[in-house]
Amino acid sequence: MDAASVMKLRIFSNQYYEFINKFVKSDFENSKMLGKFYTDLSIAKRLITDLLSQYEFPIGSNRIRIIDPFCGDGRLIKLLLLKIADIDVFKTVSLEIVLWDIDQVAVEKAGNEIKNIIKETSLDAIVNTENVDAYVLYASEEKKFDICITNPPWCLLKPQKIFHDRCTLQEINEYKKSVALYDTYIKSEFPLSQPTRKFGKWGTNLGRTGAEVLLRLMAPKGICGLVSPASLFNDQVSVTLRKWIFDEHRIYSISYYPAELKLYGPADVSSVTAVIGTGKTDTFFTTKIFGLEHNYETKILDKDEFEYVKRNQYTLPLETGFGMFNILRHLEKLPTVLDFCTENDFTFVRELDETRVTEKLSGYGKIGFAKGYMVDRYQFQADGLFLNEEKVVPPNTIKGWKIVWRDVSRNSQKRRMKATILPPGHIVGNSLGAICNMDERKNGLLKILLAVMNSMVFEFQARSHLVSNHVSAGVIKQLHVPYLTKEKKLQKLVDNRMIGKNVEWEIEVYVAKLYALTEKQFFAIVSRFDFSNNEIIELKTIAKQYY
């Protein structure tokens, strides 16, 4: 290790990891704190197969360097070597295997197990293990590895409340300083991986910086295999990193695995694997969208589809599937929610921070408090909580009518959009998104917007952007809505639905017609939702009245 890396480790990295190791009380806590999500073996094998199918063996070379900078238990390298052992051309060269990890026990154990594999397969290879922080050491090894493969930490770098009850105030302050110092280093070293927006001071995503580390280690004619949360290719804050990946590298393939597969134990998270090389991404990279039975649909993007991806912040419609591109391109011609709200003086609002929210509430009062669990589709169930006006001055928007929707909505839920309208006299916590109308005369338009936001067509768009569990205002703003006018019939349907009448299927069909979708296009969208045969039959019966 060079002197600069040693200095950076001592100043920026060691304090943070030493604190974690000292005060966590179990392997589970350690894994949660450090974002350890070990790669499912079936995913790892597919990734390695895809990687080796694209690897151009260097003619005339007598050595190949391979690295996993966040090796964990070494499973990716183990599986890679077992696959390589069956390929004759790799038997003509020597291999240098490099393993890095901050967990000394794990990296040493992985190194020993890999040495046994080398012995069993008679590969000409050596193994070098280092108990080191890849975010620091990478700089001395940039562009030096032929094959890079990893699953980096999946976590945000921020102080964790878990330590508050087990550490002294001085220890907590030292911990916060170590996090801040490490975060300062990461931000300066990996500006491409920094989120475009942060809520509060923190926001550095070590999974994103880990992807950047991997690509920076790749030699000029090398290749990488990456395991990542799917949000890398789909969120609203990694646009700069995605643009760099697409424009400065060649993406060979991306495979998407939905959260419902439960590949990471209890964690409700969708994931991707990507094979990336040097060069520039053209329009012909392969995508695979896996289903719940590990079946998958394959798509090779054409030029128009690739241009659509670039126009939409380099996001990929992973959850909806690439077979729906024609519908997405049709919808993209329509105005956005933000366009509609701007035209009608509706505003996106955040009214009450729910941090230590119990201190801001009371069991009585004039202003009702609304939180995520109280909201369902077209429904609101108050929980007897009110704003304590002696502690908080209410914003003026409590006098308005608001569309509110749940901010947290899991991939596994049947319907992810759950929105309703609140009358004046309510304040909204940040577990809800909110759009406010201060002009009662425009409530008809607000009801129509509610019908659109609760529709399958709208949620279909949202799912093409949502891979995390958050339905953010940033996503909602960019989704497309029909050219909306005061549709009296639709307003009446919404009124009826909000008092509990069974008219939701009719609202769905009505909204699909407003979007100018054909019956075939509408039911293509319906097929992406988990409805029973009886529900589909009922929906088709109502659709016949409109098509």
GIHUBEL-V160270 format. One line per field, one symbol per residue. ss: DSSP state (a for helix, b for strand, c for the rest). Layout:
# GIHUBEL-V160270
ss = ???
This chain:
# GIHUBEL-V160270
ss = ccaaaaaaaaaaaaaaaaaaaaacccaaaaaaaaccccccaaaaaaaaaaaaaaccccccccbbbbbbccccccaaaaaaaaaacccaaaaacbbbbbbbbccaaaaaaaaaaaaaaaaaacccbbbbbbbccaaaaaaaacccbbbbbbbccccbccccaaacccccaaaaaaaaaaaaaaaaaaaaacaaacccccccccccbaaaaaaaaaaaabbbbbbbbbbbbaaaacccccaaaaaaaaaabbbbbbbbbcaaacccccccccbbbbbbbbcccccccbbbbbcccccbbbbbccaaaaaaaaaccccccccccaaaaaaaaaaccccbaaaaaaacccbbcccbccccaaaabbcccccbbbcaaabbccbbcccccbbccccccccaaaacbbbbbbcbccccccccccbbbbcccbbbbccbbbbbbccaaaaaaaaaaaaaaccaaaaaaaaaaccccbccaaaaaacbcccccccaaaaaaaaaaacccccaaaaaaaaaaaccccaaaaaaaaccccccaaaaaaaaaaacccc
